[in-house]
Amino acid sequence: MSFSVGEVTKTLSNPEPFDLNAGVITNVTVLASGKRSVQTSTETAIAPTFRCLTDTYTDISGLRALIGSSGTLSIDGTNYTKCYISSFVEKEWFPGTWEYTVSFAQDTTT
């Protein structure tokens, strides 16, 4: 798995099993009458979260440098365009070993 912005590609280090979390976009509003108004779309978007381990801090700093940039998330040979890092948490377990959790959100506007 990797995240690419332009010519820069960063590989996610040793990710644990994950779910693509391809949600159906739905908005439910409860009206004053108690009835529900449901709006939905045929559009879906991915929003996966990866928990990774690395012994190289440059793996972390390289991904953090891509926060705010639109890129392509590649997962098992499938490319998802217009993805952004939506959350990033890192911690050092012991000297030389870090865990980071990175989440992505896909923009589905044209």
Buried (B, 14 or more C-beta within 10 A) or exposed (E): BEBBBEEEBBBBBEBEEBEBEEEEEEEEEEEEEEEEEEEEEEEEBBBBBBBBBBEEEEBBEBBBEBEEBEBBBBBEEEEBEBBBBEEBEBEEEEEEEBBBBBBBBBEEEE
